Every structure is written in C-alpha cells, then in structure tokens.
C-alpha cells in the first residue's frame, strides 16, 4: 500500500506539473508558485481541521519550515526549466536525484543501503538514459533550452534532500498536517519575491492554478502517507514512474509520440522499481528430526 500511495502521489504531481507549466508561461514562475501554495493552504486547511487540528510539535514545525524552504528553491528552479523544456525531458533529467537521495538517507536517517535498493536505482537510471539519449539528439542545447537543462539539474540536488526530509516529516506529522504547513510555509517564503514580479492572473489562469493547488495537496497527502510507512530507499525508485506519467500526459495533451526508446526505458524503470521494492526473504532453517 505505501508503494501504491507513492505511485498515486507521483502521478498526481505529474498532472500538477502540466498545469503549472501552463500557468508559469502565462503569469511567470514566482507568481504561479506563490498562488498555488496560497490556494493549497486554503484547500488543505479543512483537512487539518477535520482531523482535530492538533498543534504541531516544535520538532515537526522545524522540519515543515526546512522542507518548505528547500521545496521553494527546488520548485522555482524546476518550473523555470519546465517552461523551457518538454515535460517528459525535464522530469527525466531530474531523475538524477533519487540515486543521490539514497545516500542522503544513509547520512541523515541512518538507513542501511541494501544492495538491492542500489541495483534497482541503477536500473532506473539506465532506463532514463535509454529514453533521453534518443531525445537529447533532437534538443537544441543552446539559449533557453540550455538554461532550462541547468535549472532542472540544480533542482534535482534540492529534490534529493527533499525526498529524505519527506520521510522524516512523514514520521513526525499526519498527512493533512504535512499538506497544510508545507503550503503555508512555502507561501510565506514566496510572498516577498513574488510581490516584486507579480502578474495579475486572468480567471482562466487562476482556475488552472487552483487545479494545480488541489492536485498538489492530494499528492502531498498520498506521499506523506506512503513515506510514513516505508523506508526512503524502498520508495525512492518508485519516483522513476514519474516519467511514465509525463509521457502519458504528453501523449494525451501534447500529441507526443511514444518511441521504442521510451518503451525500452520504461521496461527498465519498472524492472528497477520491482527489484528495489521486493522484500528480502530470510533463509529458512532445515526441518529438524524429532
């Protein structure tokens, strides 16, 4: 169930990425990101009230604030790149972060890195390389595309830290609390920079941002629930399924064709997730004679 919850969260986040790409093109990255988090605060507030509005502990507040700050930088860089790159390529480039996150988890959470988790992550990386190798030849890496690529790579480093903090945060707070305070702190951090470049959205732009806020809230709840019930190194390889959702959204909304390389890479990604998430079986003792 934690794996299914994280897969659902990644799928929802992928849909949110598509909505935010359109909003960022219309009103700018900072305006779209600030409004999404502000609306996300109002969307998640009823959920928090429904569970009894328990006051967060001081330790939980520190993690909420720290992860929100990292997420703000990560998201700003990612959406800056997403405006300049196709969704599938941007998500594929960001897949360098899960392999980094495994080592952050060992350093910060004292998790033991199992060989199976590393092997699964490497399968996922190879799958992404197979997919992107075919497409990178067609990408013009000059000007805006190069800026977008560098921004997504920088975002991936912050995303790796975010994945580890996500596990720590999920152990300290319930999903509704995570969703509320993640959006609230992010809104506070973005208020000043967004005010400097604020673009007034149209009704349609606001509707798209509101949709993105609802999707982000659902994704945060699903991910928080999943990460509270399984180790980071087990769930991190599941992040690779984000490319599959991005490819599907690209095919549906942008008529992007799915190539043989995409299919081959998808098989490797799924295989990597299966390898990394399999439970290790303990050796059974031979029967004793009585």
C-alpha positions as CSV (number, residue, x, y, z in Angstrom):
1,X,0.0,0.0,0.0
2,X,2.8,2.6,0.7
3,X,4.2,1.9,-2.8
4,X,0.8,2.3,-4.4
5,X,0.2,5.5,-2.4
6,X,3.6,7.0,-3.6
7,X,2.8,5.9,-7.2
8,X,-0.5,7.8,-6.9
9,X,1.2,10.8,-5.4
10,X,3.8,10.9,-8.3
11,X,1.1,10.6,-10.9
12,X,-0.9,13.5,-9.3
13,X,2.3,15.6,-9.1
14,X,2.9,14.9,-12.8
15,X,-0.6,16.2,-13.6
16,X,0.2,19.2,-11.4
17,X,3.4,19.8,-13.3
18,X,1.4,20.0,-16.6
19,X,-1.0,22.6,-15.1
20,X,1.9,24.6,-13.6
21,X,3.7,24.7,-16.9
22,X,0.8,26.5,-18.5
23,X,0.3,28.8,-15.5
24,X,4.1,29.7,-15.4
25,X,4.1,30.6,-19.1
26,X,1.0,32.8,-18.5
27,X,2.0,34.7,-15.3
28,X,5.6,33.7,-14.5
29,X,7.1,31.1,-12.3
30,X,7.1,33.0,-9.0
31,X,3.5,34.3,-9.3
32,X,2.2,30.9,-10.3
33,X,4.1,29.2,-7.5
34,X,3.0,31.6,-4.8
35,X,-0.6,31.5,-5.8
36,X,-0.5,27.7,-6.0
37,X,0.8,27.4,-2.4
38,X,-1.6,30.1,-1.1
39,X,-4.6,28.3,-2.6
40,X,-3.1,25.0,-1.4
41,X,-3.2,26.3,2.1
42,X,-6.9,27.0,1.9
43,X,-7.6,23.6,0.2
44,X,-5.7,21.7,2.9
45,X,-7.0,23.7,5.9
46,X,-10.4,21.8,6.1
47,X,-8.5,18.5,6.0
48,X,-6.4,19.6,9.0
49,X,-9.4,20.8,10.9
50,X,-11.2,17.6,10.2
51,X,-8.5,15.5,12.0
52,X,-8.7,17.6,15.1
53,X,-6.3,20.4,14.3
54,X,-3.6,19.0,16.6
55,X,-0.9,21.6,17.3
56,X,2.4,20.6,15.6
57,X,5.3,19.8,17.9
58,X,8.4,22.1,17.8
59,X,10.4,19.4,16.0
60,X,7.7,19.0,13.4
61,X,7.5,22.8,12.8
62,X,11.2,22.9,12.2
63,X,11.0,20.1,9.6
64,X,8.0,21.7,8.0
65,X,9.8,25.0,7.6
66,X,13.1,23.4,6.4
67,X,11.4,21.2,3.9
68,X,9.3,24.1,2.7
69,X,12.3,26.3,2.2
70,X,14.1,23.6,0.2
71,X,10.9,22.9,-1.8
72,X,10.6,26.5,-2.8
73,X,14.1,26.6,-4.3
74,X,13.6,23.2,-5.9
75,X,10.2,24.1,-7.4
76,X,11.3,27.5,-8.6
77,X,14.3,26.0,-10.4
78,X,12.2,23.1,-11.8
79,X,9.4,25.2,-13.2
80,X,11.9,27.7,-14.6
81,X,13.3,24.7,-16.5
82,X,9.9,23.2,-17.3
83,X,8.9,26.4,-19.2
84,X,11.9,25.9,-21.5
85,X,11.8,22.1,-21.9
86,X,9.2,19.4,-22.7
87,X,7.6,17.9,-19.6
88,X,9.0,14.4,-20.2
89,X,12.6,15.6,-20.8
90,X,12.5,17.9,-17.7
91,X,11.3,15.0,-15.5
92,X,13.8,12.6,-17.0
93,X,16.7,15.0,-16.3
94,X,15.5,15.3,-12.7
95,X,15.8,11.6,-12.2
96,X,19.4,12.0,-11.1
97,X,18.0,13.0,-7.7
98,X,16.7,9.6,-6.4
99,X,20.2,8.0,-6.6
100,X,21.6,10.9,-4.6
101,X,18.7,10.6,-2.1
102,X,19.7,7.1,-1.2
103,X,23.0,8.4,0.2
104,X,21.3,11.4,1.9
105,X,19.0,8.8,3.6
106,X,22.0,6.9,4.9
107,X,23.7,10.0,6.1
108,X,20.7,11.8,7.7
109,X,18.3,9.0,8.6
110,X,20.9,6.2,9.3
111,X,19.2,3.9,6.9
112,X,21.2,0.9,5.7
113,X,21.5,0.9,2.0
114,X,20.8,-2.5,0.7
115,X,22.5,-3.8,-2.5
116,X,19.0,-4.5,-3.9
117,X,18.0,-0.8,-3.5
118,X,21.1,0.4,-5.3
119,X,20.7,-2.1,-8.1
120,X,17.0,-1.1,-8.6
121,X,18.0,2.6,-8.7
122,X,20.7,1.9,-11.2
123,X,18.2,0.0,-13.4
124,X,16.0,3.2,-13.2
125,X,18.9,5.4,-14.2
126,X,19.8,3.2,-17.1
127,X,16.2,3.3,-18.2
128,X,16.1,7.1,-18.1
129,X,19.4,7.2,-20.1
130,X,18.0,5.0,-22.8
131,X,14.9,7.2,-23.1
132,X,16.7,10.6,-23.0
133,X,19.6,9.5,-25.3
134,X,17.2,9.2,-28.2
135,X,15.6,12.6,-27.5
136,X,18.6,14.6,-26.5
137,X,19.9,14.5,-30.0
138,X,16.9,16.4,-31.2
139,X,17.1,19.0,-28.4
140,X,18.7,22.3,-29.2
141,X,21.0,22.8,-26.1
142,X,21.6,26.5,-26.8
143,X,20.0,29.5,-25.3
144,X,16.8,28.9,-23.4
145,X,17.0,25.1,-23.6
146,X,20.4,25.1,-22.0
147,X,19.2,27.4,-19.2
148,X,16.3,25.0,-18.6
149,X,18.5,22.0,-18.5
150,X,20.9,23.5,-16.0
151,X,18.0,24.7,-13.8
152,X,16.4,21.2,-13.7
153,X,19.8,19.7,-12.8
154,X,20.2,22.2,-9.9
155,X,16.6,21.4,-8.9
156,X,17.5,17.7,-8.7
157,X,20.0,18.3,-6.0
158,X,17.4,20.0,-3.8
159,X,14.9,17.3,-4.7
160,X,17.2,14.7,-3.3
161,X,17.3,16.4,0.0
162,X,13.6,16.9,-0.2
163,X,13.0,13.2,-0.6
164,X,14.9,12.4,2.6
165,X,13.1,15.2,4.6
166,X,9.8,13.9,3.2
167,X,10.4,10.6,5.1
168,X,11.4,12.5,8.3
169,X,8.5,14.8,8.1
170,X,6.0,11.9,7.5
171,X,7.2,10.3,10.7
172,X,6.6,13.4,12.7
173,X,3.2,14.6,11.3
174,X,0.0,13.3,9.8
175,X,-0.6,13.7,6.1
176,X,-3.1,16.5,6.4
177,X,-0.7,18.5,8.7
178,X,2.1,18.0,6.2
179,X,0.0,19.3,3.3
180,X,-1.2,22.4,5.3
181,X,2.1,23.5,6.7
182,X,4.0,22.7,3.6
183,X,1.8,25.1,1.6
184,X,1.6,27.7,4.4
185,X,5.4,28.0,4.9
186,X,6.0,28.0,1.2
187,X,3.5,30.8,0.7
188,X,5.3,32.8,3.4
189,X,8.7,32.3,1.9
190,X,7.5,33.2,-1.6
191,X,5.4,36.3,-0.6
192,X,8.2,38.9,-0.9
193,X,9.9,37.7,-4.1
194,X,6.6,37.1,-5.8
195,X,5.4,40.6,-4.9
196,X,8.3,42.1,-6.8
197,X,7.3,40.4,-10.1
198,X,3.6,39.7,-9.5
199,X,1.5,39.4,-12.7
200,X,-2.3,39.6,-12.2
201,X,-3.8,36.3,-13.5
202,X,-6.9,36.0,-15.6
203,X,-9.9,34.0,-14.5
204,X,-8.7,31.0,-16.6
205,X,-5.1,31.3,-15.2
206,X,-6.5,31.3,-11.7
207,X,-8.6,28.2,-12.4
208,X,-5.5,26.4,-13.7
209,X,-3.5,27.4,-10.6
210,X,-6.4,26.3,-8.4
211,X,-6.4,22.9,-10.1
212,X,-2.7,22.7,-9.6
213,X,-3.2,23.5,-5.9
214,X,-5.8,20.7,-5.4
215,X,-3.5,18.2,-7.2
216,X,-0.5,19.3,-5.1
217,X,-2.5,18.9,-1.9
218,X,-3.7,15.4,-2.9
219,X,-0.1,14.4,-3.9
220,X,1.3,15.7,-0.6
221,X,-1.2,13.6,1.4
222,X,-0.5,10.5,-0.6
223,X,3.2,10.8,-0.4
224,X,3.2,11.7,3.3
225,X,1.1,8.6,4.0
226,X,3.4,6.4,1.9
227,X,6.7,7.7,3.3
228,X,5.4,7.2,6.9
229,X,5.1,3.5,6.3
230,X,8.2,2.5,4.3
231,X,11.9,3.4,4.1
232,X,13.1,6.1,1.7
233,X,15.4,3.7,-0.2
234,X,12.4,1.4,-0.9
235,X,10.2,4.2,-2.2
236,X,12.8,6.4,-4.0
237,X,13.0,4.1,-7.1
238,X,9.2,4.5,-7.4
239,X,9.9,8.1,-8.3
240,X,11.0,6.9,-11.7
241,X,7.4,6.2,-12.6
242,X,7.0,10.0,-12.9
243,X,8.4,9.7,-16.4
244,X,5.8,7.2,-17.4
245,X,3.0,9.6,-16.2
246,X,4.8,12.5,-18.0
247,X,4.9,10.5,-21.3
248,X,1.2,9.7,-20.9
249,X,0.3,13.3,-20.3
250,X,2.4,14.4,-23.2
251,X,0.7,11.9,-25.5
252,X,-2.8,12.9,-24.4
253,X,-2.4,16.7,-24.2
254,X,0.5,17.5,-26.5
255,X,0.4,14.6,-29.1
256,X,3.9,13.5,-28.2
257,X,4.7,10.1,-29.8
258,X,6.0,7.3,-27.6
259,X,9.1,5.9,-29.3
260,X,10.7,2.5,-29.0
261,X,13.4,4.0,-26.8
262,X,10.7,5.3,-24.5
263,X,9.1,1.8,-24.2
264,X,12.5,0.1,-23.6
265,X,13.4,2.7,-21.0
266,X,10.0,2.2,-19.3
267,X,10.6,-1.5,-19.0
268,X,14.0,-0.9,-17.3
269,X,12.4,1.6,-14.9
270,X,9.6,-0.7,-13.9
271,X,12.2,-3.5,-13.5
272,X,14.3,-1.3,-11.3
273,X,11.3,-0.5,-9.1
274,X,10.4,-4.1,-8.8
275,X,13.9,-5.1,-7.8
276,X,14.3,-2.4,-5.2
277,X,10.9,-2.9,-3.6
278,X,11.0,-6.7,-3.2
279,X,11.1,-7.8,0.3
280,X,14.3,-9.7,1.3
281,X,13.4,-13.3,2.3
282,X,15.1,-14.7,5.4
283,X,16.7,-18.1,4.8
284,X,14.6,-20.9,6.2
285,X,16.0,-23.4,8.7
286,X,16.1,-27.0,7.6
287,X,13.5,-29.2,9.3
288,X,14.7,-31.0,12.4
289,X,14.1,-34.6,13.1
290,X,12.3,-35.4,16.4
